[in-house]
Amino acid sequence: METSEGVHWLAESVAPLASKFGDRLSLVRDRNCVQWSYDGHAAIVEFQPGNELRATFVAAAVVDAISSRPVCAVYRARPHRYRLTPESSSRMVADMLAFFSGVREPQFEFVRLLNGT
């Protein structure tokens, strides 16, 4: 993450996630990517050039009726990019709260299906 200003507010902006989902929420960080997971659903946040965050939301796997294979629906919030600012980060956390709580369309745009596991 390249930024000249401090991001001490970032921990504060994600506090509602821990407050609502507690120990059932997990966090994994790998290089420029952070994945929040809850009950089989995931919010994958990638740090982008220009102090932007890009979030992809992946629903828990379900069995496709035609193929009988597990698939995961992939969504993006509208808009799907967030600036690395307190206001925009709070909006991203609000989107994660909504997604993990079961909200989908129209707040989120369906992007594609992935083979699930």
C-alpha positions in Angstrom: 0.0 0.0 0.0 1.6 3.2 -1.1 0.3 6.3 0.6 1.9 9.3 2.1 -0.7 9.9 4.7 -1.4 7.7 7.7 -4.2 5.2 7.6 -4.8 4.9 11.4 -8.5 5.4 10.6 -8.6 2.2 8.6 -8.8 -0.1 11.6 -11.6 2.1 13.0 -13.6 1.8 9.7 -13.5 -2.0 9.8 -14.6 -2.3 13.4 -18.3 -2.7 12.5 -17.4 -6.0 10.8 -15.8 -7.5 13.9 -18.6 -6.1 16.0 -21.4 -7.7 13.9 -19.8 -11.0 12.9 -17.3 -11.6 15.7 -15.2 -14.8 15.7 -17.0 -16.1 12.6 -15.3 -13.5 10.5 -11.8 -14.3 9.2 -9.1 -12.2 7.5 -6.3 -13.3 5.3 -3.7 -11.0 3.8 -1.5 -11.8 0.8 0.6 -9.1 -0.6 -1.7 -6.4 -2.0 -4.9 -8.4 -1.3 -7.0 -8.9 1.8 -9.8 -11.4 2.0 -12.6 -11.1 4.6 -14.7 -14.3 4.9 -17.9 -15.0 6.7 -20.1 -18.1 6.5 -18.7 -19.2 3.1 -18.9 -15.8 1.6 -15.9 -13.6 0.8 -15.0 -10.0 0.2 -11.7 -9.8 -1.7 -10.1 -6.3 -1.5 -7.1 -5.5 -3.7 -5.0 -2.4 -3.3 -4.7 -0.7 -6.6 -2.4 2.1 -7.9 -3.5 5.6 -7.1 -4.6 4.7 -3.5 -7.7 2.8 -4.7 -9.3 -0.4 -3.4 -11.1 -2.8 -5.6 -13.5 -5.2 -4.0 -14.9 -8.4 -5.4 -17.7 -10.2 -3.5 -18.0 -14.0 -3.8 -21.1 -15.8 -2.5 -20.9 -19.2 -0.8 -20.9 -22.2 -3.2 -24.2 -23.7 -4.2 -24.9 -26.7 -6.4 -25.8 -25.8 -9.9 -29.1 -27.6 -10.9 -27.9 -28.4 -14.4 -24.3 -29.5 -13.9 -24.7 -30.8 -10.3 -21.4 -29.0 -9.5 -20.7 -26.4 -6.9 -20.6 -22.8 -8.2 -20.0 -19.4 -6.6 -21.6 -16.2 -7.8 -19.2 -13.3 -8.1 -20.5 -9.7 -7.5 -19.1 -6.2 -7.6 -20.6 -3.3 -5.6 -21.7 -0.2 -7.6 -19.3 1.5 -8.0 -16.7 -1.3 -7.4 -13.7 1.0 -6.6 -13.1 2.7 -3.4 -10.6 5.5 -2.6 -8.3 5.0 0.3 -10.1 7.6 2.4 -12.1 7.4 5.6 -15.4 8.1 3.8 -14.8 5.6 1.0 -13.5 2.9 3.3 -16.6 3.3 5.4 -18.7 2.8 2.3 -16.8 -0.4 1.5 -17.3 -1.7 5.0 -21.0 -0.9 4.7 -21.0 -2.9 1.4 -19.3 -5.8 3.1 -21.8 -5.7 6.0 -24.7 -5.8 3.5 -23.2 -8.6 1.4 -22.4 -10.8 4.4 -26.0 -10.2 5.6 -27.5 -11.5 2.3 -28.0 -8.4 0.2 -27.3 -8.9 -3.5 -28.9 -7.1 -6.4 -29.4 -4.2 -7.1 -26.7 -3.0 -4.6 -24.3 -5.5 -6.2 -23.8 -6.3 -9.8 -23.6 -10.0 -10.8 -20.3 -10.5 -12.7 -19.8 -14.2 -13.3 -19.9 -17.8 -11.9 -16.8 -19.6 -10.6 -16.4 -23.3 -10.1 -16.9 -23.7 -6.3 -15.4 -26.1 -3.9 
